[in-house]
């Protein structure tokens, strides 16, 4: 499950209109869903619950700022 969906013709992330974000900060822009990331982390952690392991996440830095 993810938290991106269309409301009419407008794409939203967790009920936030992505066009409004693009208008506010310009493009290109990366938008991440915290709810989706947290859910995926729970699913992955559950799959490895019987193992001693570290689950880590990284976002690639944008060198073109």
Secondary structure as a PSIPRED ss2 file (coil, helix, strand):
# PSIPRED VFORMAT (PSIPRED V4.0)

   1 X C   1.000  0.000  0.000
   2 X C   1.000  0.000  0.000
   3 X C   1.000  0.000  0.000
   4 X E   0.000  0.000  1.000
   5 X E   0.000  0.000  1.000
   6 X E   0.000  0.000  1.000
   7 X E   0.000  0.000  1.000
   8 X C   1.000  0.000  0.000
   9 X C   1.000  0.000  0.000
  10 X E   0.000  0.000  1.000
  11 X E   0.000  0.000  1.000
  12 X E   0.000  0.000  1.000
  13 X E   0.000  0.000  1.000
  14 X C   1.000  0.000  0.000
  15 X C   1.000  0.000  0.000
  16 X E   0.000  0.000  1.000
  17 X E   0.000  0.000  1.000
  18 X H   0.000  1.000  0.000
  19 X H   0.000  1.000  0.000
  20 X H   0.000  1.000  0.000
  21 X H   0.000  1.000  0.000
  22 X H   0.000  1.000  0.000
  23 X H   0.000  1.000  0.000
  24 X H   0.000  1.000  0.000
  25 X H   0.000  1.000  0.000
  26 X C   1.000  0.000  0.000
  27 X C   1.000  0.000  0.000
  28 X C   1.000  0.000  0.000
  29 X C   1.000  0.000  0.000
  30 X C   1.000  0.000  0.000
  31 X C   1.000  0.000  0.000
  32 X C   1.000  0.000  0.000
  33 X C   1.000  0.000  0.000
  34 X H   0.000  1.000  0.000
  35 X H   0.000  1.000  0.000
  36 X H   0.000  1.000  0.000
  37 X H   0.000  1.000  0.000
  38 X H   0.000  1.000  0.000
  39 X H   0.000  1.000  0.000
  40 X H   0.000  1.000  0.000
  41 X H   0.000  1.000  0.000
  42 X H   0.000  1.000  0.000
  43 X H   0.000  1.000  0.000
  44 X H   0.000  1.000  0.000
  45 X H   0.000  1.000  0.000
  46 X H   0.000  1.000  0.000
  47 X H   0.000  1.000  0.000
  48 X C   1.000  0.000  0.000
  49 X C   1.000  0.000  0.000
  50 X C   1.000  0.000  0.000
  51 X C   1.000  0.000  0.000
  52 X C   1.000  0.000  0.000
  53 X C   1.000  0.000  0.000
  54 X C   1.000  0.000  0.000
  55 X C   1.000  0.000  0.000
  56 X C   1.000  0.000  0.000
  57 X C   1.000  0.000  0.000
  58 X C   1.000  0.000  0.000
  59 X C   1.000  0.000  0.000
  60 X C   1.000  0.000  0.000
  61 X C   1.000  0.000  0.000
  62 X C   1.000  0.000  0.000
  63 X C   1.000  0.000  0.000
  64 X C   1.000  0.000  0.000
  65 X C   1.000  0.000  0.000
